[in-house]
Amino acid sequence: MGEGNARRKMKFRRFLTKLGVSLFCLLFFCEYVFYYIVISQCSWPDIQKNDQNPPLKVMLLADTHLLGPYRGHWFDKLRREWQMYRSFQTAVELFRPEAVFILGDLFDEGKWVTDPEFSNYVERYQNLFSVPDSTKLIGIVGNHDIGFHYEARQRLTRRFEENFHTTGVSLLTLRDIHFVLVNSIAMEGDGCNLCSEAESQLRNISRIFRCSRNIGNCKDVPTLSSYSKPILLQHYPLYRESDRDCQEHDPIPLELYRERWEVLSQESSDLIGELISPRIAFSGHSHNYCRLVNRLGIMEYTISSFSWRNKNNPNFLLAAFTPTEQAVHKCNMPRESTVMTMYAVGGLLAIILATIQWNCANILNRRHTKIF
């Protein structure tokens, strides 16, 4: 009896070992390998190449919504941050962009947290979205980072500015490609200090572009080494009534957008179009992908949320720019539903196969015992 029990215990340990190895392989595939399989199906868009001036390669994403101390379960936070970390690091490793722009709502609770909690937020953000020294990472402010316009206190705005070096309207030039970064919360147009400062910065940048084309009074105005139409980056989309006119969009129900909440106001959108005349625009905020030529005649991409907490099918963009041309690819990430299906099917198969092996071993053992 003692020897039989010892054999059964050994077989049971082997059963658990085989089951554990199978489940570990399933976990490794779903949480590591599958990201490479899905993301590697994307590629940089084709664009006319110049051997002396190759296109600038840029990765764009939005609405990461890192959870803070007040909302969400700890496992939810752990799960979502791992998914974003794995997707982002896989994409950076595969595509090696020269610049990465995250278009607002970096944090989910930025408007509520204390200064020490915000410092912790920034540290987590830097760890999750770390990039090589050769890649420039730029975060743009969103309403969850400092609050909607009525919530955006000066302390919250300055705190974000000190850590990310941008809140109002700023001009960034990378290899003669000009990006205008706009704080959507400052585009309310009500004359508040934040809005007045941002509008003044927008007009100053407009003068720089005009003077680079030898237009207007350019005394004491800095000029660009090479002029090209700028690229607009902000959190809110430019004004549109809904996603009805999107040439490409996520499968979502059509809805009406409210000015100053889901999109910029018509007045602010017109002001941006008039002053900087962007050749292409990128935004986030809606959590859903959309590509359209908007009412100002500007090609605009609204980027899906990068977080599985907001989307079953997150995605990001790869864009290539020259001073006169641009091309954009949408890149899919693993679907949450697909990963859960793989876990369910794979886990069930692992249990069934391990059980079959266990039963076969018992049958062979009984036959062996009868023969002898």
N, C-alpha and C positions, 0 to 999 in steps of 0.2 A: 504493500500500500504506500509506504514512504517513497519508494522509488517511482511509482506511478504518479504520485503528486508532484514530485520534483520534475518529472518529464512534462507534466501538464503546465506547471509554472514556467518552465523554460520555453515551451511552445507559445504560451500566452505572451511572454516577453518578446519573443520573435515576431509575433503577430502585431504587438504594439509598436515595435521598432519599424517594421515594414510600413505600417499605417502612418507612423510619424514621419518617416522619410518621404512617403508619397505626398503627405499634406504639406511638408516643408517645400518640396519641389513645386507644388501648386502655388504656394504663397510666393515663392521666388519668381515664378513665371508671371503671376498676376501683378506683383508689386515692383517688378524691375524689368524683366525681359519684354513684357507686353508693351511697355512705354516706348521702347526702341522700335518694336515692330510697327506700331501705329505712327509715331512721329516721323520715322525715317521715310514714310511714303510721301512726305512733303519735300519740296525743294525750292531753291531760290528761283524767282521768276526770271525769264529771259529778258534781256534788255540789250540795246545796241552797245557794244563794248568798244572802248578806246584803250589801246594798250598803254598809253601814257596816263590816262585817267580812268581807271576801272570804276564801276559803279559803287556807291556807298551802300553797304548791306546793313539793313536795320530790322530789328525784331520789335513788334509792337504788341502789347497786351493791356488789359484793363481790368479794373474791379476785382482785385485779389481779396479784399475784405478779410484781412487777417483778424481772427476773433480776439477779443480782449478779455478782461477779467469778469465781465458782467453777463455776457450772453453766450449761450451754447454750452453743451456738455464737454468735459475734458477730452473724451474720446473723439467727439466730433471735431474739436480743434486739432487733435493729434492726427486724425485721419486726413482732414482737408489740407493741413500743412504738409504732410508727407506727399500727398498727391501733387500739390503745386510744386514742391521742391523737386520731386522726381521728374515731372514734366519739364520744368524750367531747365534743370541741369542737363537733362537729356537733349533738349533743343539747343542749348548753348554748346554742348559738346559736339553735336552733329553738324550744326550750321555755322558756328563761330562768327556771330554777328559783330560788326564794329561798334554798334550802339544798340541799346535796348531802352525803349520808352514804355513806362507803365502809366497809363492815362487815368489816374485818379482813383479814389476810394482804395488806397493802399491798405487802409485799416477799416475795420467795421465799427470800432468804438472810439475813433480818434477824438471826437468832439466831447466825449464824456470823461476820458481818463485823466488822472493827475499827471503832473510833470514826471515823477519817477516811473509811473506806469507807461507814459509815452516813450521814455528812454528805453524801457524794456521792449516796447513795440518796435522801435527803430532797430534795436539789436537783433531781434528775431527777423525782421525784414531783411537786414543785411546778410544774415546767415542763410535764409531761404533763397534769396536772389543774388547770391554772390556771383561775381563774374571775373574772368581773367583780367589782368592789368591792361591788356590790349583792348578791352571792351569798355565802353562808357555806359553807365547805368543812370538813367534820369527818371525820377519820379515826379509826377504832376499832381497837384492838389485836387481833391474831390470833396463833395459835400459831406461824406462820412469822415473825412480827415479833419475838417474844421467846422462842419455844420453847414446847413443851408444859409442863405444870406441873412436871415433874421437871427440866426444862432452864431454867426461867425464873429466872435469876440476878437479884439486886437491881440490878446494874449495867445489865443489858439492859432491865429494867422502867423504871428511872429515865431511861435514855437516850430511850426512846420517849415517856415522859411529858413530858420537857423539850421535845421537838420537836413533840408533838401535843396536849399539855395534857390528856391523859386516859389513865388506865390502869385505875384501880379501878372504882368506881361513881360516876357523876356525874349531876347533873340539869341539863338545858338547857331553857330556856323561850324559845320564839319566838312572839311574838304570842299569848300565853296558851295555846299548845300545849306540853305538857310531854313531854320526851323523857328517858328514863332509859337511860344508856349504861353497859353492863356489860362488864367484862373477864372473858370466859369462862374464861381460864386461872386466875383467882382464885376460881373457884367450885368448887374441889375439896373444900372442907369438911373439911380435915384439920388445921385450926388453925395452919397456917403463918402467918408474918407477913403475906404478901401476901393470903392468904385472910381472916385475921382483920380486917385493915384494910378489905378490900372489904365484908365482912359488916357491919362497923360503919357504913360509909358507906351501905350499903343500908338499915339500920335507921334511920339519921338521916333519910334521904330519906322513908322510910315515915312517920316522925313528922311531917315537914313536910306530907305529904299529909293525915294524920289531923287535924292541927291546923288545916289549911285548911278542914276540915269540922267544926271545933269538937268534936273527939273527943280525949279523953285529957288528960293533964297537959301543958299547952303553955307552961309558964314557960320563957322564954329560947329558945323554938323559933321560927325565922322562918316566916312564913306566906306563901302565894302570894296575889297580888292577885286571882286568879280560879282556882278549882279546876276541873279536869276530869281524867278518868281518863288516865293517862300512856300513852305509846307506848314499847315496849321495843325497844332496839336492841343487838344483841350479835353476836359471831362464831359461836358454836356455836348450833345449834337447841336449843330446849327438848326435854326427853326425849320420844322416841318410839321404838318398836321398829324401824320401817322406814318406807319411803315408801308402804306398802300402803294407808294411809288418806288419801293425798293426793287431794283433789278434782281438782286439776290438777297435772301433773308432766311432766318431760322423759321422753322414751322411753328409760328405763334399766331394767335388770333389778332386781327387788326384792331388797333385801339387809337383813340384820339390822345394826342400829347398836349399837356398843359404848358404854356409858356412859363419860363423861369423855374419850372419843376422838372419836367422830363427833357425839355429842350430850352435853348436860349430864346429870348424874346425876338420878335421880328426886328425891332429897332437895333438891338445889339448885334444880331446876325448881319444886318445891312451895314452897320458901322464897321465891323470887321472886314466884310467884303469890300467896302469902299476904300478903307485905309490901307490894307495890305494885299488885297486881291490875290489870295492864295491859289496855287494851281491844283492843290489837292488838300483834303482835310481828313483828320482822323479824330475819333471821339469814342467814348464809352457810355457809362451811366445806365443805359437801358437793359444791360445784361444780355442783349440779343444782337446777333450779327445782321448788318444791313449794308448793302452797297447801292448807292444811287447818285444820280446827278441832281443836286438840290435846286431850289428855286432861284439861287444865284448863279446857276450854271457851273457849280463847283462839284467835281467828283468827291464824294464823301464816303468814308468807311466808318461805320459804327461797330466797334469790336465787342464780341461776346465777353461775358464775365469769364475770368480765368479760374474761378473756383467752382468745384463740383457742388458746393453748398447752394449755389444759385442755378446751376445748369447740369443737365444730364450729359450734354455734349459740348463742353467748353472748347474754345479754339483760340488761336492767336494768328498774327499776320507776319509774313516775311515780305519785306519791301526792298527793292533796289532803286537807287536814285542816281541820276546824273543831273547836271545843272539844267537840262532841258527836258528830260524824260523821267518817267517813273513806271514801275510795274509792281504788282502786288499779288501775292498768293495767300489764300486762307489755308491754315494748317489745322487739321483735326487732332484732337487728343483722345485718349481712351474714353469710351462711353461708360458711365457708371453702371448702367443696366447690363452692358456686355460683361464687365468685370464681375458683377454679382452673379450673372448666369454662369460664368466660368467657374466661380467658386462653388456654386450649388451643384453643377454637373460634375465637376472634377472631384469635389469632396465625396459625392455619392458614389462615383466610380471607384475611388480609392477605397472606400469602406467595403463595397461589393467585392472588389478583387482581393482585398485582404481577407475577407470572410470566406471566399471560395478557396483560397490557398489554405486557410485554417481547416476548413472542412475536408479538403482533399488530403491534407496531412493526417488528419484523424482517421480517415477511411483507410489510407495506406498503412497506418500504424496498427489498426485493428486486424487487417488482413495478415500483416506480418506476425502479429501475436498468435493468430489462429494456426498459421503454418507451423510455427515452432511450439 
